[in-house]
Amino acid sequence: MTTDRPVDNAPYLSHTHAGLTIEGWARAAVQSYWRIPELKVGFDVGAHPWDFMGTPTLFISHSHLDHIAALPVYVARRRMMKMEPPNVYVPSECLEDVRRLLQIMHRLDRGRQIAHVEGLDPGDEIDLSRELVVTVFATTHTIPSRGFVVWDRRNKLKDEYQGLPGDKIRDLRLSGTAVTKEVRIPLVAYTGDTSPAGLDAYPAVYDAKILITELSFIRAAHRREKIHKFGHMHLDDFIERADRFRNELIVAGHFSTRYHPSEVTRVLEKKLPESLRAKLKLWI
């Protein structure tokens, strides 16, 4: 857990990989909230650490309370500190209700709830900057839900023009010839709550350098068909897909409150194949 914070009002863990810092916390039915400071982006807001206030863009996977309850707090704190209104993206199915929530909190709190709130559908893309774009995919949960992938995108010289002198490339460009192509690298994938179908339907989840996902259930006695029905993952789902995870790092959290952290660690150390154990970071 980080230290020396001016206000310590919500716990979070921190881990750095490939120049990106993953910060957050997730426990099933309690609260989930994450951010990647270098990308200036956050995911879900079941609670709101004071440190996270500076994150200007927030993607909310779904509208269960443990993923959205602190949205008015986040919006109000930014206004109180004279920051720009945040950009908040939610599943399109809950857009109007989220706007209504902020209006209600405005009336209750007597403080303006100013935010740019937009709805997202699978297939949508949000430009964060020239180099970063977020794509949206459908996850499988008990209510409409979304997952997100943050991509690094660059324009690269097309293969057929590799090795040409600079003046030749310039002349081609001036003549209207497209000499570059866009190349995207998936940096971070975030699934929120989902059954395995949510991962399987969007291959970039398995290719992202960093995958932040849920692992709600681990005991053999917990029936997977019921777990999947309620939109969650079981340890055996990870084991079955061990060869599909091409990620450098998998951050697994959102464990059921039935489990003590020591049980989670013990079971996963025993059951996970080495290929997964080496890249899995338990968020407990």
Buried (B, 14 or more C-beta within 10 A) or exposed (E): EEEEEEEBEBEBBEBEBEEBEBBBBBBBEBBBBBBBBEBBBBBBBBBBBBBBBBBBBBBBBBBBEBBBBBBBBBBBBBBEEEEEBBBBBBBBBBBEEBBEBBEEBBEEEEBEBBBEBBBBEBEBEBEBEEEBBBBBBBBBBEEBBBBBBBBBBEEEEBEEBEEBEEEEBEEBEEEEEEBEEEEEEBBBBBBBBBBBBBBBBBEBBBBBBBBBBBBBBBEEEBEBEEBBEEBBBBBBBBEEBEEBBBBEBBBBBBBBEEBEEEBBEEBBEEBBEEEBEEBBBBBB
